Amino acid sequence: VQLVESGGALVQPGGSLRLSCAASGFFFSNSWMYWVRQAPGKGLEWVSHISGGGRTTYYADSVRGRFTISRDNAKNTLYLQMNNLKTEDTAVYYCALDNSGRGRGQGTQVTVSS
């Protein structure tokens, strides 16, 4: 299993980012996929997950209505569109195989600050 996250950046509050996760080494289109994050000094927090076909999605209350998870199975890629970012969204974001962060990559840093 290899998961490589990208797309993180420094952004002002209210801004948007799209994170990507390139997957390889497993049957991506059959796998539920997760986004989790870790804020400074805190543990891993589940953000969202999506079914293999992309039709079913779930979101943490803290991001529902602002974040959208999606996937392109032809490209073995998972996405997280993040809108109306808040300072409390600052964290390292990981894609993973479950909500405990199994198989996650090196992560991508998202910093929301003015």
C-alpha positions as CSV (number, residue, x, y, z in Angstrom):
1,V,0.0,0.0,0.0
2,Q,1.3,3.4,-0.9
3,L,-0.6,6.7,-0.3
4,V,0.9,10.0,-1.3
5,E,-0.9,13.2,-0.2
6,S,-0.4,16.6,-1.8
7,G,-2.0,20.0,-2.1
8,G,-1.5,21.5,1.3
9,A,-0.5,25.1,1.7
10,L,-0.8,28.3,3.8
11,V,-4.2,29.9,3.2
12,Q,-6.1,32.7,4.8
13,P,-9.3,32.0,6.7
14,G,-12.3,31.7,4.3
15,G,-10.0,30.4,1.6
16,S,-10.1,27.1,-0.3
17,L,-7.8,24.2,-1.0
18,R,-8.0,20.8,-2.8
19,L,-6.0,18.0,-1.4
20,S,-5.1,14.9,-3.5
21,C,-4.0,11.4,-2.6
22,A,-2.4,9.2,-5.1
23,A,-3.0,5.5,-4.3
24,S,-1.1,2.4,-5.4
25,G,-0.5,-1.2,-4.4
26,F,-4.0,-2.2,-3.6
27,F,-7.4,-2.5,-5.3
28,F,-8.3,1.2,-4.9
29,S,-11.8,1.1,-6.5
30,N,-12.9,-1.6,-4.1
31,S,-11.7,0.3,-1.0
32,W,-13.4,2.7,1.3
33,M,-11.0,5.6,1.7
34,Y,-10.6,8.1,4.5
35,W,-9.2,11.5,5.3
36,V,-7.9,12.0,8.8
37,R,-5.9,15.0,10.2
38,Q,-3.6,15.8,13.1
39,A,-3.5,19.2,14.6
40,P,-0.4,20.4,16.5
41,G,-0.2,18.6,19.8
42,K,-3.4,16.5,19.2
43,G,-4.2,13.0,18.1
44,L,-5.5,11.8,14.8
45,E,-9.0,13.1,14.0
46,W,-11.3,11.5,11.4
47,V,-12.5,14.0,8.8
48,S,-14.4,12.1,6.1
49,H,-14.7,8.8,4.2
50,I,-16.1,7.6,0.9
51,S,-17.2,4.3,-0.5
52,G,-15.4,2.5,-3.2
53,G,-17.8,3.6,-5.9
54,G,-18.0,7.1,-4.5
55,R,-21.7,7.2,-3.9
56,T,-21.6,7.2,-0.1
57,T,-19.8,9.8,1.9
58,Y,-19.6,10.7,5.6
59,Y,-18.3,13.8,7.3
60,A,-17.3,14.9,10.8
61,D,-19.6,17.6,12.1
62,S,-16.7,20.1,12.2
63,V,-16.3,20.0,8.4
64,R,-19.8,19.0,7.1
65,G,-21.0,21.6,4.6
66,R,-17.5,23.0,4.0
67,F,-15.5,19.9,2.8
68,T,-16.3,17.5,0.0
69,I,-14.6,14.2,-0.4
70,S,-14.5,12.6,-3.9
71,R,-12.5,10.1,-5.9
72,D,-11.5,9.2,-9.4
73,N,-11.1,5.5,-9.6
74,A,-9.7,5.7,-13.2
75,K,-6.8,7.7,-11.7
76,N,-6.5,5.9,-8.4
77,T,-6.8,9.3,-6.7
78,L,-8.8,10.6,-3.7
79,Y,-9.6,14.2,-3.2
80,L,-10.7,16.6,-0.4
81,Q,-12.1,19.9,-1.5
82,M,-12.0,22.3,1.5
83,N,-13.9,25.6,1.4
84,N,-14.4,28.3,3.9
85,L,-11.3,27.2,5.8
86,K,-11.0,28.1,9.5
87,T,-7.9,28.4,11.7
88,E,-9.0,25.3,13.5
89,D,-8.6,23.3,10.3
90,T,-4.8,23.8,10.6
91,A,-3.3,20.3,10.6
92,V,-1.4,17.6,8.7
93,Y,-3.9,15.9,6.5
94,Y,-3.6,12.2,5.6
95,C,-5.5,9.8,3.4
96,A,-5.8,6.3,4.9
97,L,-7.5,3.0,4.7
98,D,-9.5,3.4,7.9
99,N,-10.3,6.1,10.5
100,S,-7.3,5.1,12.6
101,G,-5.0,6.2,9.9
102,R,-3.9,2.8,8.7
103,G,-1.6,2.9,5.7
104,R,-1.4,6.7,5.7
105,G,1.4,8.5,3.8
106,Q,3.6,11.4,4.9
107,G,0.7,13.8,5.0
108,T,0.3,17.3,3.6
109,Q,0.4,20.4,5.8
110,V,-2.6,22.8,5.8
111,T,-2.1,26.0,7.6
112,V,-5.0,28.5,7.9
113,S,-3.8,31.8,9.2
114,S,-4.1,35.5,8.4
